[in-house]
Amino acid sequence: RGAYESLCGERGWQRVHFVGHVEPSSLSRYLALGDLFVFPTLSDTFGAVLSEAMAAELPALASIHAAATQDLVQNGLNGWAFDPLQPGVGATRALEFLAVSPKQQRTMGQAAYQAVRHTDIAPAADEIVRFLESVDVSHPNGGSNRSEPGCEAGRDRVPVVIVGPTPPPYHGVAMAIKTLLDHKLHESFEVYHLELADRRGIGHVNKPDLHDVVLFVRQWFELLELLFRHRPHIVYLVLSQSTVGVLRDSLFIWPARLLGAKVVAHLHGGGFQHWYARRWFPMRWYARVLMRTVNRAIVLGESLRGQFDGLVASERIAVVPNGIPDCGVGCVNTPRLRRRWQVLCLNTLNKMKGALVLLEAI
């Protein structure tokens, strides 16, 4: 953040404000400041923030490097797709939007809302629950899913272990896991959670170090305890898209499969196939063997089904968009008491998210 603020000072950008972390409950207040949502990311696993903005009736100028853009943005109808490596093109699109009538802007905003209205938190969580319920939970030994060792007699709910982080720190995967745990999952399953969060902060996410090794060892033994004590029929985990991450995930998957649990892998991103294609043969072979043990896979959009080409059969893949809060139709249609436009860029302060591209364009 300090580097970004210094850069703004050096270049004389005086009307750029860094507001710090925004709680999800306050998100709609910031979305309401915008007339056009600009999403200039250079790399994004999906881009749930685009869904959030469109739910607030904001037309979007969205990067082609986010899978969400392919699924949600219809050029000229609810926004435009652009390549942030060509900031001049994006700036031209933004100026074109700002030049149309307020009525046309509202029409585009309403079209943006319609594109994401089905991705509310509750429907998305319900879809995951239905998908988990579709998994055949009979164990390989032929035992009933109600009478496994470690299960109480007559228990109706199937035991499930959810493996993943919850906030803090706040990021897409953590919020998705929290949504799943807070929703109606407990009505259908007996839920146990293996916490994977690194509480040191967002700066340590996806940056392995010795602390992460110690953390993983502790988490691995906690998983073994859950597996042996509760004998879950399903283990749900978020799948990584890096070599270190896949190797870590595999050490969660193998014990679960050896003890007879079915594995549901949720891919929160669009880089798995790219990662797989660039690995050497031994790692590709290991990934193929690992993915054969996965009983179901979930992706965030129709355009992401191909992430598991050659690894998971298409009939075992479900599409479940990220659940996002609906701030309410018309929440951004309050009267404007000003003439100057405001531009909102909402993401992690990371170079690959494209904030510098946006500032350069402005």
N, C-alpha and C positions, 0 to 999 in steps of 0.2 A: 504494500500500500504506500509506503514511504517513497518508493521509486516512482510510482504513478503520480503521486502528488507533486514530487519534485519536477517531473517532466512537465506537468501542467503549468507550474510556476515558471520554468525556463522558457516555455513557448507562449506565455501570456494568456493562457486559457483561463479566464477568471470566473467563468460561470459554470464550472464543473464542480459538482458537490459529491463527496464521498460520505455516504450516510452510515457506513458500517453494516453489521449484520442486521437483517430484518427478520423478525419472527414471522412464521407462516400466518399467524392470525392478523398481522398488520400488512400483509402483502397487498391486499386489494387497495389500500390507501395509496400505495406507490403506483400501482397500475392505473389508478384513476387520474394520475398526473399526466399520463401520456395521451397523445393523439394517434401516434403511430409507434408500433413496437419494432425496434430494430434488433435483430439477432445475428450478429456478425461473426459467429464462432468459426474457427478454423478446424476444430475437431470436437465432436460431441458424441457421446454414446447414444443418446436419443434426442434429448432436448425438451424435457418436461416443462421448462420455463415457457416454451412457445405455447404449449397447451394452456398454461395458466393465463398468459396474456390474451389469448384468443377467447378464453372463457370470460374475460372482462370486456369483451367486445372491442378489442383492439385489432385493427388490420395489422398485418405483419410483413416486414421486409426481412426475409429469413435466409440464412446461409444454406447453400446446397450441400454443405459438409455435415449437416445434421439429418439423421434419418427422419425426424419428426417433420421436417420441411417437405419431404417427399410424400408423406402420408396425409398432411393437413393443409398445405398451402396450394390454392388454386389461383394461378396467375390472373390478375385482373378482377377476380371475384372477391377474394378475402385477403389478398396481399400479393406478394411477388417473391419468387426465389431469385437469389443472386449469389455471385461468387465474391466473397469479401476480399479476395486477392485483386479484385478490380473495383476499388472503392469509388471510382468515378461513376461507374455504372449504377452502383447502389445509391450514391448521392443523387443522381438524376432521377431514379425511381422515387426516392423520398420527396424530391421537389415536385414531381408530377402529382403525387398524392396530396401534398399540401396545397396544390393549386386547384383541386376539384372542389365542388360545392360541399357545404356541410351535410346536405342531404345524401350525397353520394358517399361521403365518408361514413355516415351512420349506416347506410346500406351495406357497405363493406364490413363494418364492425359487426353487424347482425349476422352476416354470412360467416364471419369468423367464429362467432358463438355457436352457430348451428353445426359447424364442422367438429366441434369438440364436446358438445352437450352430452354425448353418450359416454364420455370418459370421466364422469364424476367419480369421486372416491368410492361411494357405495356400489355402483354397478361394476367397477373394476374389481373391487374386492370380492363381490358376489361371483364374478366370472372365475376368479382363481379358486374360490371354494368349490364351484361346480366342477372345475377341472380336476381338483384334488379328489373329489368324490367319484370321478370317473375312473380313477386308478384302481385296478384289480388289487385288492389288499390281502388276498390269500397268500400265505407264505409258501415257499417252495416245498416244505415238508407236508403240505396238504392240510395243515391245521386251520381251524376256523379263525376268522379275524376277531372273534369275541373271546377266545379262550387261550391266548398265548401265555406262556410263562411270564409272570410279572404283571399280568392284568388281573384286575379284580373281577370276581365272578359276576356275570350278568351286566357288565359294563356295556353301554350301548355305543359310546363314542369311540371312534378309532384314534389311537395315539399317533400324534404327528410331532416331529421335531422341526422347528424352523431355525435355520442356520443363517445368520446375517446380522449386520449392525443396526443399531437404532441411534437417533440423535441424543446428545451432541457427539461429534460435530454434525452440522446439517449438510447433507448432500442427497442426490436423487435416490440412491439405493437405500440409505438410512431412512428416508421419509417413506419409501415404499414398504419397507419391512414394518415400520411403525404402523402404517395404515392397515396392513394385513393383521397385525397383532391386536389392534384396537377395534377391528370390525367383528363380524359375526362368526369368525372362524371357530370360536369356542363353543358355538351352538352345535356344530357338526363334528368337531374333533376334540380330543383331549390334547391340548397344546402345550408343548415344552419348547423353550427358546434357548438357543445357544448364542450368547452375545459375542459379536466379533468387533465391536467398535473400539477404536483407538482414541481414548478420551483426551489425548494431548492436543487435538485441534485439527482443523482442515488442512493445515500445512504438512501434516504427516501422512495424509491419505495417499495410498499408492506410491509411497516412498519407503521401501523395506529397509530396516536397519536392525541392529541387535535387539532393541526393545521389541520389535515385531516378532523376532524369532522366539523370545521368551514368552511373549503373549500367545503365539500360536501353540507352543508346547502345552501351556496351561489349557487353552481352548480344546486341544485334541484330547487331553485326558478328561475334560468335562464332557466331551461328546461321547467318549467310551462309557462314562458313568451313565449318561442318559440312555444310551443304547442297551446296556446290560440291565439297568434298573427298570426301564419302562417298555422295552421291546417295541419301539414304534414301528408301525406298518408303512409309514411314509416319512422320508427325510426330504425337506424342501430347502434348497440353497440357491444363492445367487452365484452365477457362473462368471469367473474372471475371464479377461481377454489378454492376459500376458503370460509368459512362460512361468514366472515365479507364482503367479496367481493360480494358474491351472494345476501346477504341481501341488500347491497347497490344497486346492479344492479336491484333488484326487485322494489326498490323505483323509479327507472327510468322507468321500464317496465309498472307498473300498471297505472300511469297517461297516458302514451301513449296509452295503450289499452282502457282505459275508454273513451278517446277522439276519439276513432275510428281508430287510426293508426295501421298499420301492423308492427310487430317487426321482425327484422332480427338480430340474435345473431351470432357473429363470435367468435369461440373458438380458441384462439392462444395458444394451449397447448395440453398436453396429460394426464392431471391429473384429469379431471372432474369426470370420472366414479369412480376412486379410492377415490376421496373426497366423492362422493355421497354414495358409499358403506359403508364407515366408519362412517357416521352420525347416530345419534339416529333417531328413527322413526319420531318424530315431524318435524325435519329438512328435512328428506327424503320426507315426505308428502308435505311439503311446496315447495320443489324443483320440485316435480312432478306436482303440481298445477301450479307453475310458468311456467314450460317448456311447458305446454299445451297451454299457451297463445302465445308462440313463433311461428310465421308463417313459418319462414325459419331458418335454421342453416347452418353455414359454418365451415368446419374443414380444417386443413392444409395438410392432406394426407389421402390416402386410408386406411392406418392402423389405422386412428383415427375415422373412422365412428362409431365404437363401443362405443365411448365416450357418445353417447346419446341413447344407448340401453334401451328400455323401457320408454324413455322420449320424444323422437321426432321420428315421423315416417320416415323411410328410404327415402321415396320419397321426403321428405322436406329437405333433407340434401345434400349439394353440397361440393365438394372437390376443394379448390382453394389454391395452394401452395403460400407461401410468395413470393412476387415479389422481385427479387434481381437484382442489376445492373450487366450488362455483360461488363467486362473490355476488351473483345475482344479476339478472338482466338489467341493463341500463345503469349499472353502477358508475360508469364513466361519462354518462350523459348529463352531468351537472352543468349549469350555465358557466361559460367562460367569462371571467372578469378581467381578462388580459388579452393582449394582441400577440405577444411574443410566443412562438412555438416552444414546446419543451420536448426533449428527446429522452426516452428512458432506455437505459441499457442495464439489465439485471442479470448478473452472473458472478461466478467466482473470479477474483482478480488473478487470473492466470493468462499468460500470453496467448495460449492456444484458444482462449475463449473470444479473442478478437476485439477487446475493448480499445486497444491502441489503434486498430484499423478504423474503428468508429470515430475516434478522436481526430485521427488524421483526415478522415473524410469531412468532418465538420470544419 
